[in-house]
Amino acid sequence: MADLAAYFDHNATTPLDPRVRDAMLPWLGGQHGNPSSAHGTGRVARNAVETARGQVAGMLNAKPKDIIFVSSGSEANNMIIRGLAEQCDYQGHLIHGSLEHPSVVGAAAAAGQRGMDVTEIPPETDGRIDPADVEMALREDTRLVCLMLANNELGTLQPLTEIVAICRKRKIPVLCDAVQAVGKLEVDVKSLGVDYLVLCGHKFHAPLGIGALWIRPKAFVQPLIYGAPQEHGLRASTENVPAIVGLGAASAIARDDIDERYNYLRKLRDRFEKGLKWIEGVGVHCQGSPRLPNTSHIALHGRSGHEAMLWLDSRGCAVSTGSACHSGKPQASRVLRQMGIDEPEALASLRISFGMTNTEDEVDHLLRQVASYMSETTG
């Protein structure tokens, strides 16, 4: 395999920002206190955790007391869905979009197996949920609506504020998985109006294994992990101070740089998609929809997305295919199939997700490799 030259899979994970690493380093060596300890070393650790909590809150236009730290977006999604399902003894109704992250789909399915009614709402052909479909699905016993802000494969942005307004009239809480959006565009919990918002650090240059959950004041929540009273009594376990400090640093950087970041990522994506126009047999999914600035989802008509990914990887371009691979046989992306895209096109698709470490020269290199693949392979 060729030495990796260009990484275009930032929606999977992002490299650690050197400034974030520098903020974490003291907590990987000399600083080692337990934030629950009452002595001076513990108080220093507690101050570091609370500083990070304020940095995350500042990025979201939230109050620090409404932020709790978790290990991942998946944990936070499960915490809210399972907690609300248990509150109503698995009676009632839950709604989620069919493009949601597997942690939402899986937690909802588990609630359904225990008796809860679950409605899955498919998107329109533009990759977005129609607010009217959500309104029609609401019932008197609807306990929760789950809707991501941005899809991880397509990059499409959902009409969240419209859907929240509909739910607010019925006093139905909304869980927003904003994992893919945070750090790429401005996310303001007050403007969105949701009740719960989930983010994950490794999607915007913080370390792996750390996330956060924002909870609207007075919104129902119960712990997923019981034990000692860390995180306002909502998430037992000694805090992962190095990772929390890293998440805080990445949040502060994102808050300060969000406009510059958005514009730079969009410039790279637009350069790539403009170049694709000159390559026969390549299309872009949801190009006319509101999308994340960094995400381009393409179809290489008549080809195998899985084979194309491996071919590009051998030429120094790391990209992703939304297809799952079981027993060596790729399966079409659930997201694309939910949009009504047929299996051959779904299997021919790739996700390109740009990041702040990419350059225009790397984009041009990727375009040349895509063109070479299309010319050297047969449909």
C-alpha positions as CSV (number, residue, x, y, z in Angstrom):
1,M,0.0,0.0,0.0
2,A,1.2,3.5,-0.8
3,D,2.1,5.9,1.9
4,L,-1.0,7.7,3.0
5,A,-0.9,11.1,1.3
6,A,-4.3,12.6,1.9
7,Y,-7.0,11.8,4.5
8,F,-10.6,12.5,3.4
9,D,-12.5,10.7,6.1
10,H,-13.0,13.4,8.7
11,N,-16.6,12.4,9.3
12,A,-15.3,9.1,10.7
13,T,-12.7,10.8,13.0
14,T,-10.5,13.8,12.9
15,P,-6.8,14.2,13.8
16,L,-6.0,15.6,17.2
17,D,-5.4,19.4,17.0
18,P,-1.8,20.1,18.3
19,R,-3.3,22.8,20.5
20,V,-5.6,20.3,22.1
21,R,-2.8,17.9,22.6
22,D,-0.8,20.6,24.4
23,A,-3.7,21.3,26.7
24,M,-4.0,17.6,27.6
25,L,-0.3,16.9,28.1
26,P,-0.1,18.0,31.7
27,W,-2.9,15.6,32.6
28,L,-1.0,12.7,31.0
29,G,1.9,13.2,33.3
30,G,2.4,15.5,36.3
31,Q,-1.2,16.4,36.9
32,H,-3.2,13.4,38.1
33,G,-5.8,14.3,40.7
34,N,-9.2,12.8,41.1
35,P,-11.8,15.6,40.7
36,S,-13.8,14.2,43.6
37,S,-10.9,14.4,46.0
38,A,-11.1,17.2,48.6
39,H,-7.4,17.9,48.8
40,G,-5.5,20.4,46.6
41,T,-4.5,18.0,43.9
42,G,-8.2,17.0,43.5
43,R,-9.3,20.6,43.5
44,V,-6.9,21.4,40.6
45,A,-8.5,18.5,38.7
46,R,-12.0,19.7,39.5
47,N,-11.1,23.2,38.3
48,A,-9.8,21.7,35.0
49,V,-13.1,19.8,34.5
50,E,-15.2,22.8,35.2
51,T,-13.1,25.0,32.9
52,A,-13.7,22.5,30.1
53,R,-17.4,22.4,31.0
54,G,-17.6,26.2,30.5
55,Q,-15.7,25.9,27.2
56,V,-18.2,23.4,25.8
57,A,-21.1,25.5,27.1
58,G,-19.6,28.6,25.4
59,M,-19.5,26.8,22.1
60,L,-23.2,25.9,22.3
61,N,-24.4,29.2,23.8
62,A,-25.4,27.2,26.9
63,K,-24.9,27.3,30.6
64,P,-22.2,25.1,32.1
65,K,-24.5,23.5,34.7
66,D,-26.5,22.0,31.8
67,I,-23.6,20.1,30.3
68,I,-22.5,16.6,31.4
69,F,-19.6,14.7,30.1
70,V,-20.0,11.2,28.7
71,S,-17.8,8.7,26.9
72,S,-19.4,9.0,23.4
73,G,-22.4,10.2,21.4
74,S,-23.7,6.6,21.5
75,E,-23.8,6.7,25.3
76,A,-25.6,10.0,25.4
77,N,-28.3,8.9,22.9
78,N,-28.9,5.6,24.8
79,M,-29.1,7.5,28.1
80,I,-31.9,9.7,26.9
81,I,-33.9,7.1,24.9
82,R,-33.6,4.4,27.5
83,G,-34.3,6.8,30.4
84,L,-37.5,8.2,28.8
85,A,-38.7,4.7,27.8
86,E,-38.2,3.4,31.3
87,Q,-40.0,6.5,32.7
88,C,-43.2,5.4,30.9
89,D,-42.6,1.7,31.6
90,Y,-42.1,1.2,27.8
91,Q,-45.7,2.3,27.1
92,G,-46.2,5.1,24.6
93,H,-44.7,6.2,21.4
94,L,-41.3,7.2,20.1
95,I,-40.4,8.8,16.7
96,H,-37.0,8.9,14.9
97,G,-35.8,9.6,11.4
98,S,-34.6,6.7,9.4
99,L,-31.3,8.3,8.8
100,E,-30.3,8.4,12.4
101,H,-27.1,7.1,13.9
102,P,-27.2,3.3,14.8
103,S,-27.1,4.3,18.5
104,V,-30.5,6.0,18.1
105,V,-32.0,3.3,15.8
106,G,-30.7,0.5,18.1
107,A,-31.9,2.1,21.3
108,A,-35.3,2.7,19.8
109,A,-35.5,-0.8,18.5
110,A,-34.7,-2.2,22.0
111,A,-37.5,0.0,23.4
112,G,-39.8,-1.4,20.8
113,Q,-38.9,-4.9,21.7
114,R,-40.1,-4.2,25.3
115,G,-43.4,-2.8,24.2
116,M,-43.0,0.8,23.1
117,D,-44.4,1.8,19.7
118,V,-41.7,3.2,17.4
119,T,-42.3,5.1,14.2
120,E,-39.4,5.6,11.7
121,I,-39.8,8.4,9.3
122,P,-38.0,8.2,6.0
123,P,-36.5,11.2,4.2
124,E,-37.5,12.8,1.0
125,T,-35.3,12.3,-2.1
126,D,-33.3,15.3,-1.0
127,G,-32.1,13.5,2.1
128,R,-34.2,15.6,4.5
129,I,-37.2,14.8,6.7
130,D,-40.4,16.6,5.8
131,P,-41.7,18.4,9.0
132,A,-45.2,17.5,7.8
133,D,-44.4,13.8,8.1
134,V,-43.3,14.3,11.7
135,E,-46.4,16.3,12.5
136,M,-48.7,13.6,11.0
137,A,-46.8,10.9,13.1
138,L,-47.2,12.6,16.4
139,R,-49.7,11.0,18.9
140,E,-51.1,11.9,22.3
141,D,-48.7,9.4,23.8
142,T,-45.5,10.4,21.9
143,R,-42.8,10.6,24.5
144,L,-39.8,11.6,22.4
145,V,-38.7,12.7,18.8
146,C,-35.1,11.9,17.8
147,L,-33.6,13.8,14.9
148,M,-30.0,14.4,14.0
149,L,-28.9,17.8,12.9
150,A,-26.6,16.6,10.1
151,N,-26.3,13.2,8.5
152,N,-23.0,11.5,8.8
153,E,-23.0,10.0,5.3
154,L,-24.8,12.6,3.1
155,G,-24.0,15.7,5.2
156,T,-27.6,16.8,4.7
157,L,-28.9,19.2,7.4
158,Q,-32.4,18.5,8.8
159,P,-35.1,21.2,9.2
160,L,-34.7,20.9,12.9
161,T,-36.1,24.2,14.1
162,E,-39.3,23.7,12.1
163,I,-39.8,20.2,13.6
164,V,-38.9,21.4,17.1
165,A,-41.6,24.1,16.8
166,I,-44.2,21.5,15.9
167,C,-43.2,19.3,18.8
168,R,-43.0,22.3,21.2
169,K,-46.7,23.0,20.6
170,R,-47.5,19.4,21.8
171,K,-44.9,19.6,24.7
172,I,-43.0,16.7,23.2
173,P,-39.3,16.6,23.9
174,V,-36.7,16.5,21.1
175,L,-33.3,14.7,21.2
176,C,-30.8,16.1,18.7
177,D,-27.8,14.1,17.7
178,A,-25.5,17.0,16.6
179,V,-22.3,14.9,16.5
180,Q,-21.5,15.6,12.9
181,A,-22.5,19.3,13.0
182,V,-20.6,20.5,16.0
183,G,-17.3,22.0,15.1
184,K,-18.2,22.4,11.4
185,L,-20.9,25.0,11.7
186,E,-22.4,27.1,14.5
187,V,-24.6,25.2,16.9
188,D,-26.7,27.2,19.3
189,V,-29.0,25.3,21.6
190,K,-31.2,28.3,22.3
191,S,-31.8,28.8,18.6
192,L,-32.5,25.2,17.9
193,G,-34.9,24.9,20.8
194,V,-34.2,21.2,21.4
195,D,-34.4,19.5,24.8
196,Y,-31.3,17.4,24.5
197,L,-28.2,17.8,22.3
198,V,-25.4,15.3,21.9
199,L,-21.8,16.0,20.7
200,C,-18.6,13.9,20.4
201,G,-15.1,15.2,20.6
202,H,-13.3,13.2,18.0
203,K,-15.4,14.6,15.2
204,F,-13.8,18.1,15.7
205,H,-10.2,17.5,16.7
206,A,-10.6,16.5,20.3
207,P,-9.6,13.0,21.5
208,L,-11.5,9.8,21.1
209,G,-13.6,8.5,23.9
210,I,-15.2,11.8,25.1
211,G,-18.5,13.5,24.4
212,A,-21.0,15.8,26.1
213,L,-24.7,15.9,26.5
214,W,-26.6,19.2,26.9
215,I,-29.9,19.0,28.8
216,R,-32.5,21.7,28.8
217,P,-33.3,22.8,32.4
218,K,-36.1,20.8,33.9
219,A,-36.1,18.3,31.1
220,F,-36.4,14.7,32.3
221,V,-33.2,12.7,32.5
222,Q,-32.1,9.7,34.5
223,P,-28.7,8.1,34.8
224,L,-27.6,5.3,32.5
225,I,-24.7,4.5,34.8
226,Y,-25.4,4.5,38.6
227,G,-22.8,4.8,41.4
228,A,-21.1,7.9,42.8
229,P,-22.6,11.4,42.2
230,Q,-20.3,12.6,39.5
231,E,-21.7,14.9,36.7
232,H,-24.5,16.3,38.8
233,G,-25.4,12.8,39.8
234,L,-26.3,11.8,36.3
235,R,-23.2,9.9,35.2
236,A,-21.3,7.9,37.7
237,S,-17.6,7.2,37.1
238,T,-14.4,9.1,37.8
239,E,-14.1,11.8,35.2
240,N,-11.6,11.2,32.3
241,V,-9.8,14.5,33.0
242,P,-7.3,14.5,30.1
243,A,-10.0,13.8,27.6
244,I,-12.4,16.3,29.1
245,V,-9.6,19.0,29.1
246,G,-9.1,18.1,25.4
247,L,-12.8,18.4,24.6
248,G,-12.8,21.8,26.3
249,A,-9.8,23.1,24.4
250,A,-11.3,21.9,21.1
251,S,-14.6,23.6,21.9
252,A,-12.9,26.9,22.6
253,I,-11.0,26.7,19.3
254,A,-14.1,25.8,17.4
255,R,-16.0,28.7,18.9
256,D,-13.3,31.2,17.9
257,D,-12.7,29.7,14.4
258,I,-16.1,28.5,13.3
259,D,-16.7,31.0,10.5
260,E,-13.2,30.6,9.1
261,R,-13.5,26.8,9.4
262,Y,-16.9,26.7,7.7
263,N,-15.7,28.8,4.8
264,Y,-12.5,26.9,4.3
265,L,-14.2,23.5,4.4
266,R,-16.9,24.7,1.9
267,K,-14.2,26.0,-0.4
268,L,-12.5,22.5,-0.5
269,R,-15.8,20.7,-1.0
270,D,-16.9,23.1,-3.8
271,R,-13.6,22.8,-5.5
272,F,-13.9,19.0,-5.5
273,E,-17.5,19.0,-6.8
274,K,-16.7,21.5,-9.5
275,G,-13.9,19.2,-10.7
276,L,-16.2,16.2,-10.7
277,K,-18.2,17.8,-13.5
278,W,-15.4,17.0,-15.9
279,I,-15.4,13.3,-14.9
280,E,-17.9,11.2,-16.8
281,G,-20.1,8.8,-14.8
282,V,-19.8,10.6,-11.5
283,G,-22.8,12.1,-9.7
284,V,-23.2,13.9,-6.3
285,H,-26.0,12.9,-4.0
286,C,-28.1,15.7,-2.4
287,Q,-26.0,18.4,-4.0
288,G,-28.9,20.9,-3.9
289,S,-29.8,20.3,-0.3
290,P,-28.5,22.2,2.7
291,R,-25.4,20.3,3.8
292,L,-22.4,20.3,6.0
293,P,-19.6,22.4,4.4
294,N,-17.2,19.5,4.3
295,T,-19.2,16.5,3.0
296,S,-19.6,15.3,-0.5
297,H,-21.3,12.0,-1.2
298,I,-20.7,10.7,-4.8
299,A,-21.8,7.8,-7.0
300,L,-19.4,6.2,-9.4
301,H,-22.0,4.8,-11.8
302,G,-21.5,1.3,-12.9
303,R,-18.6,0.7,-10.4
304,S,-18.2,-0.7,-7.0
305,G,-17.8,1.8,-4.2
306,H,-15.9,-0.7,-2.1
307,E,-13.5,-1.5,-4.9
308,A,-13.1,2.2,-5.6
309,M,-12.3,2.9,-1.9
310,L,-9.6,0.3,-2.0
311,W,-8.2,1.6,-5.3
312,L,-8.0,5.1,-4.0
313,D,-6.5,4.0,-0.7
314,S,-3.7,2.3,-2.7
315,R,-3.0,5.7,-4.3
316,G,-2.8,7.6,-1.1
317,C,-6.4,8.8,-0.7
318,A,-8.4,7.7,2.4
319,V,-12.1,7.9,1.7
320,S,-15.2,6.0,3.0
321,T,-18.0,3.9,1.7
322,G,-21.3,3.9,3.5
323,S,-21.7,0.3,2.6
324,A,-21.4,-2.3,5.4
325,C,-19.2,-5.3,4.7
326,H,-20.2,-8.7,6.1
327,S,-18.4,-11.9,5.3
328,G,-16.5,-10.1,2.5
329,K,-19.6,-9.0,0.7
330,P,-20.5,-5.3,0.8
331,Q,-24.1,-4.4,1.6
332,A,-25.8,-1.2,0.4
333,S,-25.9,1.8,2.8
334,R,-29.1,1.9,4.8
335,V,-29.1,5.7,4.5
336,L,-29.1,5.6,0.7
337,R,-31.7,2.8,0.5
338,Q,-34.0,4.8,2.9
339,M,-33.8,7.7,0.4
340,G,-35.1,5.4,-2.4
341,I,-31.7,5.0,-4.1
342,D,-31.5,1.6,-5.8
343,E,-29.0,-1.0,-4.7
344,P,-26.6,-0.7,-7.6
345,E,-26.2,3.0,-7.1
346,A,-25.9,2.7,-3.4
347,L,-23.2,0.1,-3.8
348,A,-21.4,2.5,-6.2
349,S,-21.2,5.4,-3.7
350,L,-18.4,7.0,-1.7
351,R,-18.3,9.6,1.1
352,I,-15.6,12.3,0.9
353,S,-15.3,14.3,4.1
354,F,-12.8,17.2,4.1
355,G,-11.0,18.6,7.1
356,M,-8.9,21.6,8.2
357,T,-5.8,19.6,7.5
358,N,-6.6,19.1,3.8
359,T,-5.2,21.4,1.1
360,E,-6.3,22.4,-2.4
361,D,-3.4,20.4,-3.8
362,E,-4.8,17.3,-2.0
363,V,-8.2,17.9,-3.4
364,D,-6.8,18.1,-6.9
365,H,-4.8,14.9,-6.3
366,L,-8.1,13.2,-5.3
367,L,-9.8,14.4,-8.4
368,R,-7.0,13.0,-10.6
369,Q,-7.3,9.7,-8.9
370,V,-11.1,9.5,-9.2
371,A,-10.7,10.4,-12.9
372,S,-8.0,7.7,-13.3
373,Y,-10.2,5.1,-11.6
374,M,-13.2,5.9,-13.8
375,S,-11.1,5.7,-17.0
376,E,-9.2,2.6,-16.1
377,T,-12.1,0.5,-14.9
378,T,-15.2,-0.6,-16.8
379,G,-18.8,-0.1,-15.8
